[in-house]
Amino acid sequence: MTDLNAIGIAARAASRQLATLTTARKNDALRAIADELEARGGAALEANTHDIADARAAGQSAAILDRLLLDERRLAALAADTRRVAGLPDPVGEELESRLLPNGIRLVRRRTPIGVIGVIYEARPNVTIDIATLCLKTGNAAILRGGRETLRTNLALVDVIQAALTRCGLPPAAVQAIADPDRALVTELLRLDRYVDMIIPRGGAALHRLCRQESRIPVITGGLGICHIYVDESADLARAVDIIENAKVQRPSVCNALDTLLVHPAVAARLLPAVARRLAGHGVELRAAENALPFLSEAEAGGARVVPAGPDDFDTEWMALILGVKLVGGLDEAIDHIQAHSTEHTDVILTNDLGHATRFVNEVTSSAVFVNASTRFNDGGQFGLGAEVAVSTQKLHARGPMGLEALTTYKWIGYGSGQVRE
């Protein structure tokens, strides 16, 4: 039986040790993890074959299977990402500000680790390495609760991490995984406020709702992405097709993939058939609003799959080869639609009108807003942050891809010379 209390005690003790490590020792541990991934990663690959087989037998979609997959190429990428995190500047100990008070006390605000981070996530096994490396770099301990669909893979990866930590003389409890897939343990973790300082859920809407409702610990919500592209009447349509294709099909199973395409009526007759033809080659199904259907009939006759949109289709994160399509009367209607249906993850305008771009950037409240670029760029690696723990869509503490700085807090330090308050 899993004893979460014991896991929490061990994590808290490990976090105190991690908080005082030099940057050099933390980087040595990260490089050791990368070395172990390359030397002993075969066990994780073998474990993943069993996870994939079970998922396939359970009838999981191709998109979900892609999220679950860990192969040699992805394993090598994880090792490379770990070394990149080792090469990033260490934010812990950074002085954010310093001032001399009138009474002679020098006051400093300094970055410090948060402590113990609990992360609840589904599917992608790379999250195990991303979380562990970022937490270790920032001096935080991590308690991981991955999805049952990759349980074997996650446990094998944590074994690799703990072996590297032991080799470096660091506590293996710095990164722990909950090995029991019992869902009741998720609620128990959410109430472990005596030892856990922050919860980060990475998964669907139901997981985020559970964490907000049940947690006694501060929760950073994010990762749920209903992402939009609005094609303005002034957009470069050839480039627009390329961007839409990339945003939808480059990796459709991730949170920054495109879900809804909004189109100005002035360009619909030229753009939509071209988009439909391009996406048909990738097997994308278009869920079209009634006002978009007439512009897709020719493409449908040519083999594109077009389905009338249902009442919930514009509130759905597809994570599959499906794209919602709708005509909007202009910039105002596009912004209104996004604000009504967005999860504030990633939204894009394609335009050559500087005024429209400026309004879109200023008025759309998502964590990342792009002009003339793919939604797929909302990513810690693409932003130069290294790996990411999550993409936060809330407005407090951290927003957008959560890299190293998002896993720190700060303390005030006062250096006096005998002052007393009068």
C-alpha positions as semicolon CSV with decimal commas, in nm:
position;residue;x (nm);y (nm);z (nm)
1;M;0,000;0,000;0,000
2;T;0,137;0,341;-0,097
3;D;0,216;0,564;0,201
4;L;0,189;0,918;0,067
5;N;0,271;1,060;0,407
6;A;0,609;0,884;0,397
7;I;0,667;1,008;0,043
8;G;0,591;1,362;0,156
9;I;0,825;1,343;0,454
10;A;1,107;1,215;0,234
11;A;1,042;1,481;-0,028
12;R;1,045;1,760;0,230
13;A;1,378;1,635;0,371
14;A;1,524;1,612;0,021
15;S;1,405;1,962;-0,066
16;R;1,597;2,109;0,226
17;Q;1,916;1,948;0,099
18;L;1,852;2,053;-0,262
19;A;1,788;2,415;-0,162
20;T;2,148;2,457;-0,047
21;L;2,322;2,289;-0,342
22;T;2,563;2,486;-0,556
23;T;2,483;2,532;-0,922
24;A;2,778;2,308;-1,009
25;R;2,642;2,016;-0,807
26;K;2,296;2,052;-0,954
27;N;2,439;2,061;-1,305
28;D;2,652;1,753;-1,232
29;A;2,337;1,569;-1,127
30;L;2,155;1,672;-1,446
31;R;2,443;1,555;-1,664
32;A;2,448;1,228;-1,471
33;I;2,077;1,182;-1,548
34;A;2,147;1,240;-1,919
35;D;2,429;0,983;-1,906
36;E;2,205;0,731;-1,731
37;L;1,929;0,784;-1,988
38;E;2,172;0,694;-2,263
39;A;2,329;0,403;-2,074
40;R;2,019;0,251;-1,912
41;G;1,732;0,389;-2,119
42;G;1,665;0,050;-2,273
43;A;1,463;-0,048;-1,967
44;A;1,234;0,252;-2,022
45;L;1,197;0,166;-2,392
46;E;1,108;-0,192;-2,304
47;A;0,856;-0,074;-2,046
48;N;0,705;0,158;-2,302
49;T;0,642;-0,125;-2,548
50;H;0,416;-0,287;-2,286
51;D;0,237;0,042;-2,213
52;I;0,180;0,098;-2,585
53;A;0,054;-0,258;-2,633
54;D;-0,199;-0,214;-2,351
55;A;-0,312;0,123;-2,489
56;R;-0,355;-0,022;-2,837
57;A;-0,553;-0,316;-2,699
58;A;-0,774;-0,067;-2,514
59;G;-0,857;0,101;-2,846
60;Q;-0,672;0,428;-2,786
61;S;-0,655;0,664;-3,085
62;A;-0,345;0,718;-3,296
63;A;-0,305;1,064;-3,139
64;I;-0,302;0,920;-2,786
65;L;-0,062;0,644;-2,888
66;D;0,172;0,912;-3,022
67;R;0,159;1,092;-2,686
68;L;0,241;0,768;-2,504
69;L;0,528;0,665;-2,728
70;L;0,888;0,667;-2,610
71;D;1,131;0,552;-2,879
72;E;1,507;0,579;-2,925
73;R;1,480;0,917;-3,098
74;R;1,268;1,067;-2,820
75;L;1,490;0,914;-2,553
76;A;1,796;1,074;-2,713
77;A;1,608;1,405;-2,724
78;L;1,533;1,376;-2,351
79;A;1,902;1,327;-2,275
80;A;1,989;1,627;-2,492
81;D;1,719;1,839;-2,325
82;T;1,854;1,744;-1,982
83;R;2,200;1,863;-2,078
84;R;2,049;2,185;-2,211
85;V;1,883;2,248;-1,875
86;A;2,221;2,197;-1,709
87;G;2,358;2,470;-1,933
88;L;2,087;2,723;-1,846
89;P;2,151;3,000;-1,591
90;D;2,051;2,905;-1,238
91;P;1,787;3,148;-1,108
92;V;1,822;3,041;-0,744
93;G;2,004;3,304;-0,542
94;E;1,947;3,581;-0,796
95;E;1,892;3,919;-0,630
96;L;1,578;4,068;-0,779
97;E;1,627;4,401;-0,604
98;S;1,832;4,560;-0,328
99;R;1,774;4,883;-0,140
100;L;1,916;5,066;0,157
101;L;1,643;5,171;0,400
102;P;1,661;5,506;0,586
103;N;1,735;5,318;0,909
104;G;2,049;5,165;0,757
105;I;1,915;4,812;0,695
106;R;2,006;4,676;0,351
107;L;1,701;4,494;0,215
108;V;1,738;4,227;-0,056
109;R;1,474;4,027;-0,245
110;R;1,628;3,696;-0,352
111;R;1,502;3,401;-0,558
112;T;1,462;3,076;-0,366
113;P;1,321;2,728;-0,443
114;I;0,951;2,672;-0,378
115;G;1,014;2,343;-0,194
116;V;0,815;2,034;-0,294
117;I;0,627;2,030;-0,624
118;G;0,350;1,776;-0,687
119;V;0,277;1,715;-1,055
120;I;-0,021;1,514;-1,178
121;Y;-0,006;1,439;-1,548
122;E;-0,140;1,216;-1,821
123;A;0,010;1,039;-2,118
124;R;0,343;1,182;-2,234
125;P;0,637;1,011;-2,057
126;N;0,875;1,294;-2,152
127;V;0,696;1,500;-1,885
128;T;0,864;1,282;-1,622
129;I;1,209;1,397;-1,734
130;D;1,104;1,758;-1,801
131;I;0,963;1,798;-1,450
132;A;1,250;1,623;-1,276
133;T;1,520;1,824;-1,450
134;L;1,357;2,163;-1,398
135;C;1,278;2,087;-1,034
136;L;1,633;1,971;-0,964
137;K;1,785;2,273;-1,137
138;T;1,578;2,502;-0,915
139;G;1,641;2,308;-0,594
140;N;1,290;2,165;-0,564
141;A;1,190;1,809;-0,482
142;A;0,921;1,651;-0,701
143;I;0,642;1,402;-0,637
144;L;0,514;1,267;-0,968
145;R;0,181;1,105;-1,036
146;G;0,171;1,006;-1,402
147;G;-0,118;0,844;-1,581
148;R;-0,181;0,471;-1,552
149;E;-0,140;0,440;-1,930
150;T;0,237;0,505;-1,900
151;L;0,292;0,372;-1,548
152;R;0,565;0,125;-1,645
153;T;0,750;0,382;-1,854
154;N;0,736;0,652;-1,587
155;L;0,859;0,419;-1,313
156;A;1,149;0,306;-1,533
157;L;1,245;0,668;-1,600
158;V;1,230;0,755;-1,230
159;D;1,456;0,456;-1,160
160;V;1,708;0,607;-1,401
161;I;1,682;0,950;-1,232
162;Q;1,721;0,806;-0,884
163;A;2,023;0,600;-0,989
164;A;2,190;0,918;-1,118
165;L;2,106;1,107;-0,797
166;T;2,250;0,829;-0,582
167;R;2,564;0,827;-0,793
168;C;2,602;1,199;-0,725
169;G;2,550;1,163;-0,350
170;L;2,207;1,326;-0,358
171;P;1,886;1,190;-0,202
172;P;1,687;0,972;-0,444
173;A;1,372;1,103;-0,271
174;A;1,435;1,432;-0,456
175;V;1,232;1,276;-0,739
176;Q;0,966;1,022;-0,643
177;A;0,684;0,863;-0,841
178;I;0,358;0,733;-0,699
179;A;0,366;0,375;-0,824
180;D;0,003;0,287;-0,742
181;P;-0,244;0,387;-1,019
182;D;-0,534;0,409;-0,771
183;R;-0,713;0,737;-0,850
184;A;-0,791;0,790;-0,482
185;L;-0,422;0,872;-0,433
186;V;-0,464;1,182;-0,650
187;T;-0,709;1,329;-0,399
188;E;-0,482;1,223;-0,115
189;L;-0,188;1,401;-0,280
190;L;-0,399;1,715;-0,321
191;R;-0,447;1,722;0,057
192;L;-0,082;1,668;0,148
193;D;-0,038;2,035;0,227
194;R;0,189;1,963;0,523
195;Y;0,465;1,861;0,281
196;V;0,374;1,976;-0,073
197;D;0,401;2,346;-0,163
198;M;0,253;2,357;-0,513
199;I;0,046;2,131;-0,741
200;I;0,077;2,139;-1,119
201;P;-0,182;1,933;-1,314
202;R;-0,109;1,847;-1,677
203;G;-0,409;1,690;-1,841
204;G;-0,766;1,744;-1,948
205;A;-1,040;1,964;-1,813
206;A;-1,162;1,699;-1,566
207;L;-0,820;1,677;-1,399
208;H;-0,792;2,055;-1,369
209;R;-1,142;2,078;-1,225
210;L;-1,062;1,804;-0,970
211;C;-0,746;1,983;-0,861
212;R;-0,919;2,319;-0,820
213;Q;-1,203;2,163;-0,620
214;E;-1,010;1,923;-0,398
215;S;-0,666;2,072;-0,343
216;R;-0,557;2,226;-0,013
217;I;-0,238;2,328;-0,193
218;P;-0,196;2,616;-0,442
219;V;-0,261;2,485;-0,794
220;I;-0,107;2,614;-1,117
221;T;-0,357;2,529;-1,391
222;G;-0,265;2,504;-1,756
223;G;-0,202;2,270;-2,044
224;L;-0,564;2,266;-2,164
225;G;-0,551;2,444;-2,497
226;I;-0,833;2,539;-2,733
227;C;-0,612;2,728;-2,977
228;H;-0,733;2,963;-3,251
229;I;-0,599;3,118;-3,569
230;Y;-0,785;3,417;-3,713
231;V;-0,710;3,490;-4,080
232;D;-0,767;3,860;-4,141
233;E;-0,867;4,005;-4,477
234;S;-0,514;4,144;-4,533
235;A;-0,331;3,817;-4,461
236;D;-0,078;3,662;-4,698
237;L;-0,289;3,361;-4,795
238;A;-0,005;3,143;-4,925
239;R;0,178;3,178;-4,596
240;A;-0,150;3,136;-4,410
241;V;-0,199;2,788;-4,555
242;D;0,153;2,689;-4,449
243;I;0,100;2,820;-4,096
244;I;-0,240;2,651;-4,059
245;E;-0,096;2,321;-4,182
246;N;0,193;2,339;-3,937
247;A;-0,028;2,438;-3,644
248;K;-0,274;2,154;-3,708
249;V;-0,069;1,856;-3,824
250;Q;0,293;1,897;-3,711
251;R;0,194;1,728;-3,383
252;P;-0,184;1,721;-3,345
253;S;-0,189;1,552;-3,003
254;V;-0,033;1,838;-2,805
255;C;-0,189;2,132;-2,625
256;N;-0,054;2,400;-2,862
257;A;-0,195;2,238;-3,176
258;L;-0,461;2,434;-3,366
259;D;-0,826;2,360;-3,283
260;T;-1,030;2,637;-3,449
261;L;-0,975;2,835;-3,768
262;L;-1,158;3,169;-3,793
263;V;-1,171;3,331;-4,137
264;H;-1,269;3,676;-4,266
265;P;-1,542;3,641;-4,534
266;A;-1,340;3,847;-4,784
267;V;-1,074;3,574;-4,810
268;A;-1,287;3,264;-4,749
269;A;-1,337;3,176;-5,117
270;R;-0,962;3,173;-5,181
271;L;-0,837;3,040;-4,849
272;L;-1,072;2,765;-4,739
273;P;-1,051;2,542;-5,049
274;A;-0,671;2,567;-5,036
275;V;-0,666;2,480;-4,666
276;A;-0,905;2,190;-4,719
277;R;-0,696;2,045;-5,001
278;R;-0,373;2,078;-4,802
279;L;-0,516;1,925;-4,487
280;A;-0,694;1,645;-4,675
281;G;-0,351;1,504;-4,751
282;H;-0,299;1,459;-4,379
283;G;-0,642;1,307;-4,315
284;V;-0,780;1,611;-4,129
285;E;-1,156;1,629;-4,076
286;L;-1,305;1,977;-4,094
287;R;-1,592;2,057;-3,857
288;A;-1,740;2,356;-4,039
289;A;-1,991;2,610;-3,917
290;E;-2,289;2,664;-4,145
291;N;-2,143;2,984;-4,289
292;A;-1,822;2,805;-4,389
293;L;-1,978;2,502;-4,559
294;P;-2,044;2,666;-4,899
295;F;-1,674;2,745;-4,938
296;L;-1,576;2,382;-4,875
297;S;-1,815;2,199;-5,109
298;E;-1,565;2,187;-5,397
299;A;-1,289;2,059;-5,172
300;E;-1,527;1,800;-5,026
301;A;-1,603;1,677;-5,376
302;G;-1,228;1,644;-5,425
303;G;-1,189;1,415;-5,125
304;A;-1,164;1,649;-4,827
305;R;-1,365;1,534;-4,525
306;V;-1,610;1,807;-4,420
307;V;-1,869;1,766;-4,142
308;P;-2,117;2,027;-4,014
309;A;-2,000;2,155;-3,676
310;G;-2,191;2,039;-3,371
311;P;-2,297;2,260;-3,077
312;D;-1,985;2,181;-2,870
313;D;-1,724;2,165;-3,145
314;F;-1,587;2,514;-3,084
315;D;-1,540;2,434;-2,715
316;T;-1,336;2,121;-2,781
317;E;-0,962;2,066;-2,759
318;W;-0,931;1,809;-3,036
319;M;-0,582;1,662;-2,982
320;A;-0,652;1,481;-3,307
321;L;-0,672;1,545;-3,681
322;I;-0,991;1,752;-3,653
323;L;-1,024;2,126;-3,711
324;G;-1,316;2,356;-3,642
325;V;-1,378;2,618;-3,915
326;K;-1,594;2,928;-3,893
327;L;-1,636;3,259;-4,075
328;V;-1,634;3,573;-3,860
329;G;-1,738;3,920;-3,971
330;G;-1,406;4,081;-3,887
331;L;-1,161;4,148;-3,609
332;D;-1,425;4,235;-3,347
333;E;-1,616;3,913;-3,403
334;A;-1,294;3,711;-3,408
335;I;-1,187;3,851;-3,072
336;D;-1,536;3,798;-2,930
337;H;-1,534;3,434;-3,043
338;I;-1,188;3,372;-2,895
339;Q;-1,275;3,531;-2,563
340;A;-1,593;3,323;-2,546
341;H;-1,433;2,987;-2,634
342;S;-1,061;3,016;-2,556
343;T;-0,887;2,846;-2,265
344;E;-0,632;3,132;-2,279
345;H;-0,354;2,907;-2,404
346;T;-0,244;3,020;-2,753
347;D;-0,417;3,238;-3,011
348;V;-0,292;3,377;-3,344
349;I;-0,377;3,648;-3,596
350;L;-0,256;3,627;-3,955
351;T;-0,259;3,980;-4,096
352;N;-0,062;4,251;-4,271
353;D;-0,259;4,524;-4,096
354;L;-0,047;4,664;-3,811
355;G;-0,349;4,820;-3,642
356;H;-0,536;4,488;-3,642
357;A;-0,229;4,305;-3,512
358;T;-0,190;4,558;-3,231
359;R;-0,555;4,533;-3,130
360;F;-0,544;4,154;-3,133
361;V;-0,231;4,144;-2,916
362;N;-0,376;4,396;-2,672
363;E;-0,727;4,254;-2,644
364;V;-0,682;3,876;-2,655
365;T;-0,597;3,769;-2,301
366;S;-0,431;3,433;-2,369
367;S;-0,098;3,335;-2,215
368;A;0,065;3,355;-2,560
369;V;-0,052;3,559;-2,859
370;F;0,127;3,541;-3,194
371;V;0,116;3,749;-3,510
372;N;0,184;3,564;-3,836
373;A;0,325;3,250;-3,674
374;S;0,213;2,900;-3,579
375;T;0,048;2,816;-3,246
376;R;0,315;2,547;-3,207
377;F;0,571;2,802;-3,086
378;N;0,411;2,832;-2,740
379;D;0,663;2,597;-2,586
380;G;0,939;2,626;-2,327
381;G;1,206;2,495;-2,562
382;Q;1,100;2,728;-2,843
383;F;1,102;3,023;-2,601
384;G;1,457;2,940;-2,493
385;L;1,345;2,837;-2,144
386;G;1,470;2,479;-2,175
387;A;1,220;2,210;-2,082
388;E;0,888;2,314;-1,930
389;V;0,680;2,184;-1,643
390;A;0,356;2,308;-1,797
391;V;0,200;2,593;-1,992
392;S;0,014;2,797;-1,733
393;T;-0,308;2,962;-1,847
394;Q;-0,385;3,131;-1,518
395;K;-0,287;3,485;-1,431
396;L;-0,115;3,450;-1,092
397;H;0,253;3,366;-1,026
398;A;0,337;3,202;-1,359
399;R;0,194;3,236;-1,710
400;G;0,277;3,062;-2,037
401;P;0,553;2,800;-2,055
402;M;0,676;2,738;-1,701
403;G;1,053;2,717;-1,705
404;L;1,305;2,766;-1,430
405;E;1,197;3,105;-1,294
406;A;0,838;2,984;-1,257
407;L;0,960;2,718;-1,013
408;T;1,107;2,974;-0,778
409;T;0,965;3,210;-0,521
410;Y;1,153;3,476;-0,326
411;K;1,238;3,583;0,024
412;W;1,318;3,920;0,175
413;I;1,651;3,940;0,356
414;G;1,747;4,233;0,579
415;Y;2,109;4,303;0,676
416;G;2,120;4,525;0,983
417;S;2,374;4,653;1,234
418;G;2,173;4,647;1,555
419;Q;1,865;4,845;1,447
420;V;1,551;4,829;1,661
421;R;1,210;4,957;1,559
422;E;1,088;5,264;1,744
